[in-house]
Amino acid sequence: MREMMKFLKDEEGQGMVEYGLIIGLIAVAVIAALGIMGPKVAALFNKVNETLPS
């Protein structure tokens, strides 16, 4: 019974879960930003490509 209580009170992996959640939220924010800014960035690169001599 003591071993079971010791296992349930163990919080060693809690920090890793929090870091995982933070990384997941950052990934979602980056994907959203790319979704919003993607067409503008693509248009900018196309404009630069058209103005450069081949």
C-alpha positions in Angstrom: 0.0 0.0 0.0 2.9 2.4 0.8 4.4 1.8 -2.6 1.1 2.7 -4.3 0.8 5.9 -2.3 4.4 6.8 -3.1 3.7 6.2 -6.8 0.6 8.4 -6.7 2.4 11.3 -4.9 5.3 11.2 -7.4 5.4 14.5 -9.3 8.7 13.9 -11.2 7.1 13.9 -14.7 4.9 16.9 -14.1 7.5 19.4 -15.4 8.0 17.5 -18.6 4.2 17.6 -19.3 4.2 21.3 -18.7 7.0 21.8 -21.1 5.2 19.7 -23.7 2.1 21.8 -23.3 4.0 25.0 -23.8 5.8 23.6 -26.9 2.4 22.5 -28.3 0.9 26.0 -27.7 3.9 27.6 -29.4 3.5 25.2 -32.4 -0.2 26.1 -32.7 0.7 29.9 -32.6 3.3 29.4 -35.3 0.9 27.5 -37.5 -1.7 30.1 -37.1 0.7 32.9 -37.9 1.9 31.1 -41.0 -1.7 30.6 -42.1 -2.4 34.3 -41.8 0.9 35.6 -43.1 1.6 32.8 -45.7 -0.1 34.4 -48.7 1.6 37.8 -48.0 5.0 36.3 -47.7 4.5 34.2 -50.9 3.4 37.3 -52.8 6.5 39.2 -51.5 8.8 36.4 -52.7 7.1 36.2 -56.1 7.5 40.0 -56.5 11.2 39.8 -55.7 11.6 36.8 -58.1 10.0 38.8 -60.9 12.2 41.8 -60.4 15.5 39.9 -60.3 17.1 39.4 -63.7 17.5 35.8 -64.8 
